[in-house]
């Protein structure tokens, strides 16, 4: 999981934080408290 970084603050230590309604893994950054998925801010996010 170390390859995934927070897209908001670029922090490297993130945690799993449940799943979205569509079943995608959600992550949470302990630094900025933002949640996101692996595909956030990519072409797959649309």
Secondary structure, 3 states (H helix, E strand, C coil): CCCCCCCCCCCCCEEEEEECCCCCEEEEECCCCCEEECCCCCHHHC
